[in-house]
Amino acid sequence: MEKFPVVIMGMGRIGGYIARLLQSSGRYDVTGVDISAEALAPFSELCHTQQLHDTDYSSVFSGQRAVISASGFMDNPNIAKHALQSNCSYFDLTEDVSCTQEIKRIASQAKEGQVFVPQCGLAPGFVGIVANSLAERFDQLDTLKMRVGALPEFPANQMMYNLTWSTEGLVNEYANPCEAIKHYDLTKIEPLEGLETFSVSGVEYEAFNTSGGLGSLCQQLQGKVRELTYKTVRYPGHCHLMRFLFNDLRLGESGKRRDMLLDILNTSVAVTQQDYVLVSVVATGWVNESLQQITKTFLINHDSSDSAIQIATASGLCSVLDLVMAGDIKGTGFLGQESIPLETFLNNRFAQPYLNAELS
């Protein structure tokens, strides 16, 4: 059986979990790369490992079919450029909009069969696949509401929140302008606004505007939907405190203030692996001249050793990668993950956590 050689850049919590999923499948020959020997040590018996000493990735990428960036979003454009030069397909997990725009430009130079798939984790990622699949069920789409949250199972502070993933990514989401569609036109709206409340299975939640979760869905649906929004889900009261930090104290501003906020969050808010991921997509529109609503909700839980955000993010990326490597999804250049049919995604071997998570 052919094994696909792939390299993972960044062997932290998500990168390491991706390596375990791919290597254990028997279909991938994985090389894990990191600047830290300590980060690589736990994987020395699982897969190939290589410590990175500079930013020239050419020798690392030689002979690889695909490059997976689980590194910080600021590293992604440089990684993507070297993937292009090495004729490797490229996948990442970024939520940063400007970073993705740069990767789109790089992807325009791709060789035949070489694809670039940024933002293919959870949100952006899986939630876009769900949203697009619902949009296609309507003769005329009216509204599309995408809501995603990684939440602590046992919140025990005033923020009702624990760190479950990248702090830099969290601050980016809360501080940067958000894309949306209003009255059929692409627009920008403010983060931490648009506060709303809803409940799932008797649990109360709030949701508010955050940046990056839409991927390229806005560009795809511009002019086709009256309103498209993405919001982050938290427990009630969280947004009020974040507005105080980001807006009133102006800690969301770039530079030293944002560095101060990152330091506060990293040293004062505990990390937890006892979390769960909630994904809710609500679509309304007309079918046979009748106004209808369709909702899909998924709830992914942690297991004894891995957090829900690790499971959801890694499973999303591995499923998309596997579909491309197996030839089920073909293309050249930039590939918006939301174009993948939901049924195709859920039938992939790596998508089992999502397949089992849908609420009836």
Residue, then its C-alpha position, 0 to 999 in steps of 0.5 A: m500500500e502506498k504511503f504518502p510522505v507528509v511533513i508537519m511544521g510545528m509539533g505542539r498540541i495540534g501538530g502532535y495530534i495530527a502526527r498521531l492520527l496520520q501515522s497510526s492510519g498506516r497510509y502516511d509517512v510522517t516527518g515532524v519538524d519543530i525548532s524545539a528538541e523538547a517538542l519533538a522528543p515525545f514523537s521520536e518513536l512515532c514518526h521521523t523528527q527533524q529539528l529546524h535551525d533556520t527558515d530555509y525549508s527546502s531540504v525539509f520539504s524535499g520528497q514530500r507530497a504535502v506540507i501541514s503548517a501547525s505553526g503560528f500564523m505569522d510563519n505560514p506565508n514563508i512555509a507556503k512559499h517553500a511548499l510552492q517551490s518544492n512542489c508540495s501541496y499545502f494545508d494549514l489551520t490559520e484563522d488570520v484573514s491577511c495571512t490567508q490572502e497572502i497564501k491565496r496569492i502564492a497559490s496562484q503560481a501552483k503547478e498542476g495538481q498542487v493545492f493550497v488549502p489554508q483554514c482547514g481545521l474547525a473554524p474556519g474549516f469544518v463549520g464552512i463545509v456544514a454551512n455551504s452544504l445547508a446553503e445548497r438546499f435552498d432555492q433562495l438563501d436568506t440568512l446563514k448563521m455560523r456559531v462555534g465555541a471551544l468551552p471548558e466543561f467546568p468553568a471556575n472563574q469570572m470569565m467562565y473560560n479557560l485557555t484551550w488553544s493558541t492565545e495569540g489566535l484567541v486575541n486575534e479573533y477578539a481584536n481584528p475586524c470581522e467579515a460578514i455579508k449584510h444585505y447581500d454585500l461583503t462588509k466588515i463588522e466590529p469584533l465583540e459586538g452583535l451579542e446574542t443568547f441561545s440555548v442547546s439541550g437546556v444549556e444557555y450560551e452567548a455568541f458575539n462577532t469574532s474574526g476569521g471563522l468564515g474562511s472564504l465563504c463570504q467571497q463564495l456567497q456574496g450576492k447569494v445570501r442576505e445575511l451571513t455571520y460568524k460568531t464565537v460561542r461562550y458562556p453568558g457574561h464572557c463578552h462583557l469582560m472581554r469588552f472591558l479588556f479589549n475596548d475600555l482598557r484598549l489592550g486589544e490594540s497592536g503593539k505593547r498593549r496587545d503583548m501585555l494582554l497576551d502575557i496576562l492571559n498566558t500567566s493568569v488563565a489556566v489551560t484545560q483539556q476538559d473541554y467540549v466543542l459546540v458547532s451550530v449552523v442555522a440556515t433560512g431561505w425559500v424552498n418551493e416558495s416556502l420559508q424554511q429553516i434548517t439547523k445542524t448542531f455538533l457537540i464534540n467531547h474531550d477524551s481521557s488524554d486529548s482535548a476536544i479542540q485538539i480532536a476537532t481541529a486535527s480531525g478536520l485537517c486530516s480529513v481534508l488532507d486525506l481526501v486530496m491525497a486519495g484523489d477524492i478532491k482534485g484541483t490546482g491552486f487555492l482550494g476553499q475547504e467549504s467546497i467539499p461536500l459534507e457527506t464526502f467529508l463525514n465519510n472520511r476515516f478521519a472525520q469519525p469524531y464529527l460523524n458521531a457528534e451530530l445532535s438530533 
